[in-house]
């Protein structure tokens, strides 16, 4: 296949009119290092207008658009004043591992503002998928020095040291877990990060598309339900200036919690009670299901590409005969287990295999997960734990085997969730 592609490319080039040149893929790394994602996107888009078949540029555009979307989400979250609970940084953005710095002068935020923020983020994720889709199984490469990339996480137009993704590298390679503190035992970590290169390729294009689908699915589940009451009564735990009918809740909020705090305990109880939410947009649940099914498909395609590779160049997710750029390798047994997991997850999402139900004596009774998405009802966490909320989805049939999941976890060193987060 690679030989055929090479021959075809040669024929196309020789067929060009005399004097026509094929422009090289733009190197946007310097722009990424300066956090100029918009400028990098413009350069790549202009190039793709002239060379639409340059999949290297398309991969670079997809990665750049993804980074741009993360930055915009971080800036919006910062503007709303995420609480930090005593740290220099606020909460880590779910699924992104990017910190949100504390804002000394945040703007007010409402439940509708949070919804709009999530909707914009999902649109950015969809844009990434649209950009990468034309690559398919075609060859694409992008060397990325992730450690030198900067993001303007607080939107002040300046790039601070703690906004460099070399800190992401530091956490990624296991040297330390906290983004905001330099590693005192390894003062040269920043220099190491600047020389760290990820050799992204076709498999990683599928990987990134799958990652976008994961996050889009999560966003759809969140937005399917009306969390207004949860926000109105507990948003003071997460934001500095939430607009709610209960402004007095802000009067005794602490930035640090030591030991038992009665008010915090009461707020957490209220939060659990308030995860009893009516549907706001029921169509988002089937959409979330479709996203999660796409995750499985993209993961299979990614692994098909990885296993067909013959190179070994700074691999983000390595095959069994490759070396991982972050120092973690995968065995063939682990890859086989992952592919088995994809089959099992697909069967569960399609309702062919049921999740075991934890009440009663019928050992064949289980939950049809597909119907949870296709026939959604009010989300009541307490009743789900108690069991009665699962009643509309109970069936008799084949149940997923707990032994399968134990073996899966053991195959990944009893850290399957961590590996799943990485290899997607």
Secondary structure, DSSP 8 states (H G I E B T S, - for coil): -HHHHHHHHHHHHHTS-TT---------HHHHHTT-HHHHHHHHHHHHHH-TT-HHHHHHHHHHHHHHHHHHHHHHHHHTTB--TTSSEEEE-TTT--EEE--TT---B-HHHHHHHHHHHHHHHHHHHHHHHTTTTS--EEEE-GGG-B--TT-SS---GGGBTHHHHHHHTTS-S-TTS--TT-TTHHHHHHT--EEEEHHHHHHHHHHHHHHHHHHHHHHHB--HHHHHHHGGGTBSSB--S-GGGGTT--S---S--HHHHHHHHHHHHH-EE-BS-THHHHHHHHHHHHHHHHHHHHHHHHHH----SSBSS--TTS-BTTS----HHHHHHHHHHHHHHHHHHTTSSBEE-SSSS-TTEEE-HHHHHHT---EEHHHHHHSGGGGGGEEES-B--HHHHHHHHHHTTT-HHHHHHHH-
